[in-house]
Amino acid sequence: MSDIDVLVIGAGIHGVGVAQAAAAAGYSVLVLEKNGIAAGTSSKSSKLIHGGLRYLESAQFSLVRKSLKERSILCRLAPSIVKLQPFYIPIYKNTTRRPLHIRIGLSLYALLGGLRKENLFKSVRRKEVKKLDQLEQAELQKVYQYNDGQTNDVQLTKAVMSSAESLGAELYCPATVISVVKNDNGFNVTYQDDDKEQHIQAKIVVNAAGPWVNELHKLVDSNVDAEKTESLDVDLVQGTHIIIDTSAPSGIYYLEAADQRAVFVMPYEINGELKTMIGTTEKLFHGKADDVKPTTEEVDYLLSVYKSYFPKQKNITIVHQFAGLRVLPKDDGSMFSRPRDTVLHWAMPGLLTLYGGKLTAYRSTSESVIKKIKPFLDNRRRIAHTDQLYLSFTDLAETDMRVT
Ligand SMILES: Cc1cc2nc3c(=O)[nH]c(=O)nc-3n(C[C@H](O)[C@H](O)[C@H](O)COP(=O)(O)OP(=O)(O)OC[C@H]3O[C@@H](n4cnc5c(N)ncnc54)[C@H](O)[C@@H]3O)c2cc1C
């Protein structure tokens, strides 16, 4: 491949989403990934395809509405990978979010989701509450139940890449981008594969390198006068999950921790068995993105939340743990309430960088990327629409084989 329309750096959910949307719009696309599909943040998420009930508290209404719409699209397009689950919100005497607060939140959530049947919520009957996964019953006042989506983030990312490939996009992996040089025809991108350096010329470059986005900008140079890369100031915020050797709960528990943060307890499949996953945390990260890992403090925090709600569960053994990095706009405010929507930023004419965002909204984010880059590319005949492309995990073996 010598001269392509769109070169995407990173095969996380955003990189593969952009590849799919660009290929669907008729462009030639190449994705360069240094480690593997979903090797970065896209395998370290809470695996929820959700509007984000808690974002209502920070008034991120448009993000919630957009994400609920995307949830419904993904449930339709990827029924084997994205599934609705019952979510339970228990309210105790000392829970700060009171029943009225939760009712208002859930009503607004249902309204923003379009008042469909799956968006309705209810107060769980007393006798059903008693059967809920050994949930602490002392001082328990009420449990609300609503529905939201759960996925396997790796399977979803691979399925989207597979769909992009079926439209003509290509993926090179391992391929580590080591320099991006602007010239009169676009960009000359150099990457390292297993044993040598390779070059490729692209009209547009999309930087979807997740927590590595600003590191990537340091590799960019320009032969065109007076053009410099501009990065946005961001914080990397670490989030850890632990998986314990306790059989999976019957739904997803939305719990309030002692510091009032929301923590989820949810089913998680590991080695063919359904276990319990607990997450997540928010901890400012200062190191190199490659080095992120769970800290003892985070693991203790998650265990203490779990034990306070499920005190009857004894002999808890951690079988797996992982940490990922959110990319959030720099701000002095609490990490919990910072905007979670994606920011699309022209780091240099022709080089579009994606900051932050949600797994859930990858498709609409990718369509926004296409709108932004389209004016800089020749007209092409659209070959598909991403809201009509079925996503299936069974395509994966094929995708893996096609990774070069
Ligand atoms: C703890 C946590 C929980 C989350 N939970 C949810 C959730 O439940 N629901 C939800 O909707 N969202 C969630 N998110 C957000 C979501 O996971 C992320 O927005 C999303 O995964 C980011 O994907 P990405 O493609 O931008 O980045 P990444 O997945 O990190 O992909 C970037 C890729 O770029 C590659 N790369 C980097 N540098 C180079 C280079 N020089 N050359 C080639 N390749 C390179 C990396 O190897 C990596 O694969 C969560 C995030 C975190 C951190």
The ligand as a Tripos MOL2 file, in Angstrom:
@<TRIPOS>MOLECULE
LIG
   53    58     1     0     0
SMALL
NO_CHARGES

@<TRIPOS>ATOM
      1 C1        -11.1720    2.1230   34.1330 C.3       1 LIG1
      2 C2        -11.9930    2.4860   32.9360 C.ar      1 LIG1
      3 C3        -13.3020    2.0330   32.8320 C.ar      1 LIG1
      4 C4        -14.0700    2.3640   31.7100 C.ar      1 LIG1
      5 N1        -15.3180    1.8710   31.6160 N.ar      1 LIG1
      6 C5        -16.0730    2.1790   30.5370 C.ar      1 LIG1
      7 C6        -17.3610    1.6020   30.3950 C.ar      1 LIG1
      8 O1        -17.7840    0.7730   31.1950 O.2       1 LIG1
      9 N2        -18.1100    1.9680   29.3220 N.ar      1 LIG1
     10 C7        -17.6420    2.8680   28.4030 C.ar      1 LIG1
     11 O2        -18.4030    3.1820   27.4890 O.2       1 LIG1
     12 N3        -16.4030    3.4020   28.4850 N.ar      1 LIG1
     13 C8        -15.6000    3.0570   29.5260 C.ar      1 LIG1
     14 N4        -14.3330    3.5540   29.6210 N.ar      1 LIG1
     15 C9        -13.8140    4.3950   28.5410 C.3       1 LIG1
     16 C10       -13.3190    3.5250   27.3790 C.3       1 LIG1
     17 O3        -12.7470    2.3370   27.8420 O.3       1 LIG1
     18 C11       -12.2840    4.2940   26.5770 C.3       1 LIG1
     19 O4        -12.8250    5.5310   26.1850 O.3       1 LIG1
     20 C12       -11.8570    3.5840   25.3070 C.3       1 LIG1
     21 O5        -11.5250    2.2400   25.5410 O.3       1 LIG1
     22 C13       -10.6680    4.3180   24.7060 C.3       1 LIG1
     23 O6        -10.3470    3.6870   23.5050 O.3       1 LIG1
     24 P1         -9.2370    4.2900   22.5560 P.3       1 LIG1
     25 O7         -9.3280    3.5680   21.2890 O.co2     1 LIG1
     26 O8         -9.3330    5.7740   22.5310 O.co2     1 LIG1
     27 O9         -7.8450    3.9940   23.3290 O.3       1 LIG1
     28 P2         -7.0780    2.5910   23.5440 P.3       1 LIG1
     29 O10        -8.0050    1.4650   23.7050 O.co2     1 LIG1
     30 O11        -6.1030    2.8220   24.6460 O.co2     1 LIG1
     31 O12        -6.3010    2.3660   22.1740 O.3       1 LIG1
     32 C14        -5.1460    3.0820   21.8230 C.3       1 LIG1
     33 C15        -4.2640    2.1350   21.0410 C.3       1 LIG1
     34 O13        -3.1970    2.8640   20.4620 O.3       1 LIG1
     35 C16        -2.0730    2.0160   20.4190 C.3       1 LIG1
     36 N5         -0.8720    2.8500   20.2560 N.ar      1 LIG1
     37 C17        -0.3950    3.7680   21.1210 C.ar      1 LIG1
     38 N6          0.7270    4.3320   20.6390 N.ar      1 LIG1
     39 C18         0.9570    3.7580   19.4250 C.ar      1 LIG1
     40 C19         1.9710    3.9120   18.4450 C.ar      1 LIG1
     41 N7          3.0000    4.7670   18.5860 N.pl3     1 LIG1
     42 N8          1.8900    3.1550   17.3130 N.ar      1 LIG1
     43 C20         0.8760    2.2660   17.1240 C.ar      1 LIG1
     44 N9         -0.0920    2.0790   18.0320 N.ar      1 LIG1
     45 C21        -0.0640    2.8150   19.1810 C.ar      1 LIG1
     46 C22        -2.1500    1.2820   21.7380 C.3       1 LIG1
     47 O14        -1.3940    0.0650   21.7320 O.3       1 LIG1
     48 C23        -3.6300    1.0470   21.8950 C.3       1 LIG1
     49 O15        -4.0230   -0.2350   21.4230 O.3       1 LIG1
     50 C24       -13.5290    3.2010   30.7060 C.ar      1 LIG1
     51 C25       -12.2030    3.6470   30.8090 C.ar      1 LIG1
     52 C26       -11.4410    3.2640   31.8900 C.ar      1 LIG1
     53 C27       -10.0090    3.7060   31.9730 C.3       1 LIG1
@<TRIPOS>BOND
     1     1     2 1
     2     2     3 ar
     3     2    52 ar
     4     3     4 ar
     5     4     5 ar
     6     4    50 ar
     7     5     6 ar
     8     6     7 ar
     9     6    13 1
    10     7     8 2
    11     7     9 ar
    12     9    10 ar
    13    10    11 2
    14    10    12 ar
    15    12    13 ar
    16    13    14 ar
    17    14    15 1
    18    14    50 ar
    19    15    16 1
    20    16    17 1
    21    16    18 1
    22    18    19 1
    23    18    20 1
    24    20    21 1
    25    20    22 1
    26    22    23 1
    27    23    24 1
    28    24    25 2
    29    24    26 1
    30    24    27 1
    31    27    28 1
    32    28    29 2
    33    28    30 1
    34    28    31 1
    35    31    32 1
    36    32    33 1
    37    33    34 1
    38    33    48 1
    39    34    35 1
    40    35    36 1
    41    35    46 1
    42    36    37 ar
    43    36    45 ar
    44    37    38 ar
    45    38    39 ar
    46    39    40 ar
    47    39    45 ar
    48    40    41 1
    49    40    42 ar
    50    42    43 ar
    51    43    44 ar
    52    44    45 ar
    53    46    47 1
    54    46    48 1
    55    48    49 1
    56    50    51 ar
    57    51    52 ar
    58    52    53 1
@<TRIPOS>SUBSTRUCTURE
     1 LIG1         1 GROUP 0 **** ****
